[in-house]
């Protein structure tokens, strides 16, 4: 009994004597500066992911401004994402559990759409899934793959009016695809 009490008092004494660790440091003006160090390991190998063409670009043909106002869908382009060759540490188990994916599209936000840059004004890019569900920037999408063969994700990118005054010109946008596999 005495030994267990003594062992429990040693950490308490060390805590009281030692200076507690801090995650932040005070700097001039009352602001805080923080440091974080992370360590980890890769448990699974990556999947093979292919998106559209090799340059991973989507080009729209010139579009008439009145088509954007009327909701003309001729400016719609497919985004096909192919996920294959996924291996997991669960591979030795039978039956194989489904492989889970979280996917998001990141980019400049213009309401529920993706913003554009350039001389054109009043336009945005809209992404919808194959069922017509609107995908907003940063929205997490859940997918699963039952077999290790291939998962095909079909989305559609459409040039739409943003609700602001339309002005003809060139435009461009960068939309990043983020996939988490577990």
N, C-alpha and C positions, 0 to 999 in steps of 0.2 A: 504494500500500500504506500509506504513512504517513497519507494522508488518511482512509482507512477506520478506522485505529486511533484517530486523533484524534477522529473523529465518534463512535466507540463509547465513548470515555472521557468525553465531555462529559455524556451522561445519567448515567453512573455518578457523576461528580463532583457534579452537581446533586442527585442523590439523597442523597449523603452530606452535603451542605451544608444542604439544605432539610429541614424537619421533615416526617416522613411523615404522610400523612392518617390520621385516626382516625375510626372509625365509632362509637366510644363515648367517653363522658366519665365520669370517676369523680366521684361525688357523695358526700356524707357517709354514713358507715356502710358504705363499701365497695361500695355498689350501683352499677350502671352505668346510664347514661341514653343511649339511642341515638337517632340521627336517620337517616332514609333519605329521599332524594329520588328520585322516579321520573318519567320522561317517556316518552311513547309516542304512538302515532297509531292511528286507526281505519282498518283496511285494507278491511273489508267493511261494508256497511250491515247493519242488524239485520233479523231476520226478524219476521214478524207471529206473535205467540203468543197463543192464546186458551185459557183454562182454564175449563171449565164455564160457570157463569153470570157475569153482569157483576160481581157483588160478590165473586166468587171465594170463596164460602163454601159449606160443606157442612153441612147440618143433619140430625141423626139424630132419628128419632121416639123418644118415651120407650120404654125397653127394660126388660124384666123381668130382675132380677138372675139368676134361675135360668137364663135364656137364655144369659147370658154364661158360666156354669159349664158348660152342656151344649154350647157351641160353636155356638149358633144363628146362622145367617148372615143373618137378616133385617135385621140392623143393618149390612149392607154397602151402600156407596154408590160409584158409579163416579166416577173422576177421569179425564176425557178431556182430553188436551192436544193442541191443534191447532197445528202449526208450518207456516207457509206464507210465500210471497213472499220466499224467501231468495235473495239474489244474492251472488255471490262474484267475486273478481278472476279466477277461473278461467273465467268465463263465456265468454270469447273462445276458449277451447280446445275442440276437438272430438275425441273425445267428452268430455262433461263428467265430471270425476271425482266420485265420491260426496261429498256434504257430510256431514261428521262432527259429531256432537253428543255431549257428555258432560252427563249430567243427574244431579242429586242432590236428595234431599229432606232438608232440615235442620230440626231441631227438638229439643225436650227429649227426652232419651233415657230409656227405661225398659226396660232389657235390650235385646232386639232390636226393640223397638217404640218408638212415640212416646208420650211421657208427656203426661198431661193435668193441668190445674189446675182448682181449684174444690172444692166440698164433697164431691163424689163421690170415693170411694176404691176402690182395687183394680181400676181399669180403665186401659186403654191403647188406643192406636190402632195398627192394623196396616195396612201397605200391601203389596199383592201385585201383580205384573204380570199380564198377561192369560194367562200360562202357569202361574200359581200360585206363582211364585218370590217368596219373602219379601224385601222391600226394607227394609233397616235404615237408621236415620238416618245420613246422611253417605256412604252407599254410592254409588260412582260407577257409572253405567249408561251403556253405549255404545250409540249409535244412529246410523244413517246414512240418508241420503235420496238415491236415485239420480237423481231428477228434481227440478226446481224447483217442482213442483206443491204437494203437501201431505204432511206426515207426521203421522199420527194415533197417539198413544201412549195406550194404555188401561191404567189401573191401578184398583185397588179398595181402598177405605178401609173397614176393619171395626173396630167397637168390640169389644174382647176383654178378658177378665180378665187382670190382670197377675201373678196368683199371690199377691197380698196379700189381706187380708180385705176383702170387698166392703162398701161403704156407699153407700146411695142418696144422690143429690144432683145438683146441676148441675155441669157440667164444660165446659171449653173448651180448645182447643189452637191454637197457631199453627205451621203447617208451611210452611217457605219452599221454593220451587222454584228451583233454580239450574240454568240452562242455558248451556253454553258451545258456541258454534258456530264451526267452523273448516273 
